[in-house]
Amino acid sequence: MDAATGRFVVLGRIAGVFGLRGELKVESYTEPRAGICSYTPWLLRKGGSTDDALDERTVAMGRAHGKGVVVQLQGVTDIDQARALIGAEVLVPRSALPPTAAGEHYWNDLEGMKVVTVDGVELGEVDHLFETGANDVMVVKGERQRLLPYIPDVIVEVDAERRTIRVDWDPEF
């Protein structure tokens, strides 16, 4: 676990094998996508495992390839070892991420925050965010699910200390 915060951040997922020598296809959630290779060691988590069952691996080499990334992990030298890692999430301690600039936030840090309108109406909590191409979208789950554009016209304030996001949004919409 991250000794400072007890939190990890998922940076990607092992999507498949590449060749016969143990290289892996990785779906990267970083920007740029090859940036995932600069974080090492990786902590790999297979579905349903606990933080105690994280498998620590060192990145030996990585490069952008098509829409993903191809990575060689130390100790993974053949296709059978690589296949055993397919589906694993790639995590790093939250403290390994660089600090954000003023007014910027990692999506991971927004998840779980309470969302309240400027008039004080609680809409729910941030479940997750996703990209649409035009802008990012914040999925808020409360008495119902809402999709709010993550743009300055809507997001009035992010209060990390209080874990609250104030939005200019009609609660009926």
C-alpha positions as CSV (number, residue, x, y, z in Angstrom):
1,M,0.0,0.0,0.0
2,D,1.0,3.6,-0.5
3,A,2.3,4.4,3.0
4,A,1.5,8.1,2.7
5,T,-2.2,7.7,1.7
6,G,-3.1,4.1,1.6
7,R,-4.3,4.6,-2.0
8,F,-3.4,3.3,-5.4
9,V,-4.2,4.6,-8.9
10,V,-5.1,2.4,-11.8
11,L,-3.0,3.5,-14.8
12,G,-3.9,0.8,-17.2
13,R,-4.7,-2.9,-17.9
14,I,-2.8,-5.7,-19.5
15,A,-4.8,-6.5,-22.6
16,G,-2.8,-9.3,-24.3
17,V,0.5,-10.7,-25.4
18,F,2.7,-9.4,-28.1
19,G,5.0,-11.9,-29.8
20,L,6.5,-15.0,-28.2
21,R,9.1,-13.4,-25.8
22,G,6.8,-12.3,-23.1
23,E,6.0,-8.8,-24.3
24,L,2.6,-7.5,-23.2
25,K,0.0,-5.3,-24.9
26,V,-1.2,-2.7,-22.4
27,E,-4.2,-0.4,-22.5
28,S,-2.9,2.8,-21.0
29,Y,-5.0,5.3,-19.2
30,T,-2.2,7.9,-19.0
31,E,-1.7,10.9,-21.3
32,P,0.5,10.4,-23.3
33,R,-0.3,6.7,-23.4
34,A,3.4,5.7,-23.3
35,G,3.7,7.6,-20.1
36,I,2.7,4.5,-18.2
37,C,6.1,3.1,-18.9
38,S,7.8,5.7,-16.8
39,Y,6.1,4.4,-13.6
40,T,8.0,1.5,-12.2
41,P,7.5,-0.7,-10.4
42,W,4.0,-1.6,-11.4
43,L,1.7,-3.3,-9.0
44,L,-0.4,-5.8,-10.9
45,R,-3.9,-6.8,-9.6
46,K,-5.9,-9.6,-11.1
47,G,-9.7,-9.3,-10.8
48,G,-11.0,-9.8,-7.3
49,S,-7.7,-9.8,-5.5
50,T,-7.0,-7.7,-2.5
51,D,-4.2,-5.1,-2.1
52,D,-2.2,-7.7,-0.2
53,A,-2.1,-9.8,-3.4
54,L,-0.5,-7.2,-5.6
55,D,2.3,-8.6,-7.8
56,E,5.2,-6.1,-8.1
57,R,6.9,-5.9,-11.5
58,T,9.6,-3.7,-12.9
59,V,9.2,-2.3,-16.4
60,A,12.3,-3.2,-18.5
61,M,11.1,-1.6,-21.7
62,G,8.0,0.0,-23.2
63,R,6.9,1.8,-26.3
64,A,3.7,3.2,-27.9
65,H,2.3,0.8,-30.4
66,G,-0.9,1.4,-32.4
67,K,-3.6,2.5,-29.9
68,G,-1.8,0.9,-27.0
69,V,1.6,0.3,-25.5
70,V,3.9,-2.7,-25.7
71,V,5.8,-3.5,-22.5
72,Q,8.5,-6.0,-21.4
73,L,8.4,-6.7,-17.7
74,Q,11.5,-8.0,-16.0
75,G,11.2,-11.7,-15.3
76,V,8.5,-12.2,-18.0
77,T,10.4,-13.9,-20.8
78,D,7.9,-16.2,-22.6
79,I,4.4,-16.2,-23.9
80,D,3.1,-18.5,-21.1
81,Q,4.3,-16.1,-18.4
82,A,2.8,-13.2,-20.3
83,R,-0.6,-14.9,-20.8
84,A,-0.9,-15.4,-17.0
85,L,-0.9,-11.6,-16.6
86,I,-3.7,-10.8,-19.1
87,G,-6.5,-8.8,-17.5
88,A,-4.4,-7.5,-14.6
89,E,-4.8,-3.9,-13.7
90,V,-1.7,-1.8,-13.6
91,L,-1.5,0.2,-10.3
92,V,1.0,2.6,-8.8
93,P,0.9,4.3,-5.4
94,R,-1.0,7.7,-5.5
95,S,2.2,9.3,-4.2
96,A,4.1,8.3,-7.4
97,L,2.0,10.7,-9.5
98,P,3.4,14.2,-10.1
99,P,1.6,17.0,-8.3
100,T,-1.2,18.7,-10.3
101,A,-1.2,22.4,-11.2
102,A,-3.6,24.8,-9.5
103,G,-7.2,24.0,-10.6
104,E,-6.3,20.6,-12.0
105,H,-7.3,17.3,-10.5
106,Y,-6.7,13.6,-11.1
107,W,-9.9,11.9,-12.0
108,N,-9.2,9.3,-9.3
109,D,-9.2,12.1,-6.7
110,L,-12.7,13.3,-7.8
111,E,-14.3,9.9,-7.4
112,G,-16.4,9.6,-4.3
113,M,-16.8,13.4,-3.9
114,K,-20.2,14.8,-3.1
115,V,-21.7,16.9,-5.9
116,V,-23.9,19.9,-4.8
117,T,-25.5,22.6,-6.9
118,V,-24.8,26.3,-6.3
119,D,-28.3,26.4,-4.6
120,G,-27.3,23.6,-2.2
121,V,-29.2,20.7,-3.7
122,E,-27.2,17.5,-3.3
123,L,-27.0,15.5,-6.6
124,G,-25.0,12.5,-5.4
125,E,-21.4,11.4,-5.6
126,V,-18.9,11.2,-8.4
127,D,-18.8,7.5,-9.6
128,H,-16.4,8.0,-12.4
129,L,-15.4,10.2,-15.4
130,F,-14.9,9.5,-19.0
131,E,-13.8,11.2,-22.2
132,T,-16.1,12.0,-25.1
133,G,-13.8,13.8,-27.4
134,A,-15.6,17.2,-27.0
135,N,-15.2,17.3,-23.2
136,D,-14.9,15.0,-20.2
137,V,-18.1,13.8,-18.5
138,M,-18.6,13.3,-14.7
139,V,-21.0,10.4,-13.8
140,V,-22.9,11.4,-10.7
141,K,-24.9,8.7,-8.8
142,G,-27.6,9.8,-6.3
143,E,-31.3,9.2,-6.4
144,R,-30.6,8.8,-10.1
145,Q,-27.6,8.9,-12.4
146,R,-26.6,12.1,-14.0
147,L,-24.0,12.9,-16.7
148,L,-22.5,16.3,-16.1
149,P,-20.0,17.9,-18.6
150,Y,-16.7,18.5,-16.8
151,I,-16.3,22.1,-18.1
152,P,-15.8,25.5,-16.4
153,D,-19.4,26.6,-17.1
154,V,-20.6,23.7,-15.0
155,I,-17.9,23.0,-12.4
156,V,-17.9,26.0,-10.1
157,E,-15.6,24.7,-7.4
158,V,-13.7,21.6,-6.4
159,D,-13.0,21.5,-2.6
160,A,-10.6,18.7,-2.1
161,E,-10.5,19.2,1.7
162,R,-14.3,18.9,2.1
163,R,-14.5,16.4,-0.8
164,T,-17.2,18.4,-2.4
165,I,-17.8,19.7,-6.0
166,R,-20.1,22.7,-6.5
167,V,-21.8,22.7,-9.8
168,D,-24.0,25.1,-11.8
169,W,-26.6,22.5,-12.8
170,D,-30.4,22.3,-12.8
171,P,-31.2,19.4,-10.5
172,E,-34.3,18.6,-12.6
173,F,-32.0,17.9,-15.6
